[in-house]
Amino acid sequence: MDATLQTEKRATKGKNEARRLRASGRIPAVVYGGEKGKAVAISVDPKVLSRILHSESGANTLIALQGLEGGDTRVLVKEYQLDPIYHKMLHADFYQVAMDQALTLTVPIVLRGEAKGVKQQGGIVDFVNREIQIEVLPGDIPEHIDIDVTELLMGQGLRVRDIHTEGARWTPVSDADLMIVHVVAPKAEEPTAVAADVAAPAAAAEPEVIKKGKPDKEDEK
């Protein structure tokens, strides 16, 4: 997913400027990775940025920053800060990307289908790792990676090496043996009555522990 975000260049910095911007409905931000590694101070609309971050592609959304010198600048969100109480966005950092240079980033996994091990054998799906790292060009970043679990039987699973990558414009970077999902047997419930019987002696022993210590005057007599 691509998105656009209108920017305004900041002439001044500091806490006072940041407060003034937030009072006007904008927040301070910085763009890194430009020419000669120079950081550019800007301001953006936090509501628009928040909508981008809450989209399906989230922080992996390729954003075209408008209003900067030299036309639109393609960036990804590097990090952002939220108010700990009101959860309002306070600050954002972006890093500029080159469209012809591959990036390494984390992408979420989405499971598709109902496993036969669940439907026919009564197992449960254990979703072990919900995201993996991939290498991809900025223009080809997927919102998520789909994995079909329909054919999984009890005791079977899928690892990174099992992901279907034919025709994909990205390459897995995570360990090929990393388990993503498998079908396992439900855990047997422990009998509550037995647990209560085992715990009973410990409960009876508690007063003895409390009694230990310095004797009172009646005991001394």
N, C-alpha and C positions, 0 to 999 in steps of 0.2 A: 504494500500500500504506500502511495505517495501522498504527501500533504503539503500545504503551504502555510507559512506563518509570517505575518507582517512584522517588521522590526523598525526600531528607531535607534539611531546611534546616540550613545551617551557621551556628553562632553565632560562631565564630572563624575567622580566616584565618592564613596564614603557612606557612612550610616545615614547622614542627613538626606543625601540624594536618594538612597534606597527607600527611606520612609516617605519622601515626597512622591516617588514613583508609585509605591503601593497605595498611597492615599488617592492617587489619580486613576487607579485601576490597572496599573501595569506593574511589572516586576523587573528587577535588574537581571541581566544574563551576560554570559561571555561566550564568544566563539573562539575555539582553539584550532590550531592546525592550518592557519592561513599561510600566506606568503611569508617566507623567512621565519616562520614559527611565531608570528606576532599575534597576540590575543586581541580581539576586538570587543569592546564593551558596548552592549546594546540593551534595549528593553523590549519586552514582548507582552502580549495579552495572556495572562495566566489561565483564563477560561478556555481560550482556543488551545493552548498547549495541553491543558488537562484533558480535553476531549481527545486529542491525539494520543496521549498516553493511555487512555482508557479504551482505545480502539482495539480491535482484535490483534493487530500487529504490535501494539504497545510501544515499548522503547526501541523496537526494531524498525519503526516507521521512518522511511526516508523523507526528510523535511526540506522543502525549498524555502530558505529564508529570503524574503523580499525586502527591498529597501536598502541593501548594502551596495557599496561601490562595486562595479563590475558585473552587475546583474544578479540573478538568483544564485545563492550559494547552497549546495546540497550538504546537509548535516545529519547526524544522528545525535540523540540525547546522550550526553555523557553521564550526568547526574543531576538531581534536583533536590531542593530542600523544602520541607513542609513544616508549617507551624505545629508544634507538638500538641497543642490544645485544640485549635480550630481546624487543623489539617488544611489550611490554605497554603497555596504555593508561594514561597518566598524568594526563591532564586533558582536559576537553571544554568547549566553549562552544556554547550554543544561542541562537537568536534567535526571539522570539515572533512569530507571524504572525497577521494578521487574516484570517478566512476569507472576507471579502467584498472583499479587496484583492488584485489580481493581482501575481504575482511574476515576475521574470525569472531563469531558471536554465538550466543545461545538462543536456541529456538525451541518453543514448546512442542510437545508431542500430543496428538489427538488420536484416541483409539476409535476405530470404526468396527461395527458389527457386534454380534453376540457370540462368544466362544462356545464351541460344542461341549467343552469340558464343563461349562456352567449349565447350559441348557439341557444336556443329556446325562451328565454325570454328577451334577450337584456341587461342582467346585465353585471357587470364587476367584475373581481376577485380582491379582496383586500387581498394582501399577507401581513398580519400583522406582523408576526414574522418569520424570515427567518432562524432561528437556535434555537436549544434547547440544554439543558444540559443532558448528559447521564452518566451512570456508566457502565464501560466496562473494560475487561482485555486488556492489551496492544496489544496482538496478534489478537484481534477481533475488533479493531477500524474501524468503517465503514467510507468510504469516504464521504458519504452523506446518508440521509434518504429520501426515496421516499414516496410521498403521492399522492394517486389517487383522483382527484377532479371531475371525470367524472359525478358522480351521484348528485353533488351539484346543488340544485335549488335556485332560488332567495330567499334571506333571510336565507339560510342555511350556516353552516360553520363546520369546523373541529377544535377540540381542542386537546391538548396533549393526553387526555384520549381516543381519537378516533383513535390514531395511531395504525396501525396493528403491533403487536409485537410478534405474534406467530412464533416461530422458530428463533427469533432474539437472538443474543448473548449479547445484551445490555439491560439496563433498564432505562426508562425515569426518570430523576431527577427533571426536571422543573415542576412547578405547573400543576396539571392535568387539571385545568380550563383555562389555558393559551390558548387564541385564536391564531391559526396559520393562517388560511385562511377562508374567507367567501365571498359569492357572494352578491353584493349590487347593488341597482339601480343607474344609472348614475345621477350625480348631474345636476339639471336644471340650464340652463344658465340665468343669470340675465339680464333683458332688459337694453341695453346700453343707450337708449334714456331717460329712467326714471332716470338712474344714473346721466346723464348729467344735467337734470333739477334740481335734488336735489342739485347738486354741484354748480349750477349757483349762488345762493344767497351768498354762502360762498366766491366765487370768487369776487363778487361785493363788499363784505364787506372789502376786504383786504386794499384798499386805505384809508379807515377810520382808520384803525389800524395804518397805516403808518403816518397819519397826527397827531396822538396823540403825545403830548410832549410839549416842550417849544415853544411858538409862535415866528414867525420871526418878524423883525422890522416893516414890512408893516402891519401886523396884530395888532401890538401894537398901531399904529397910528389910 
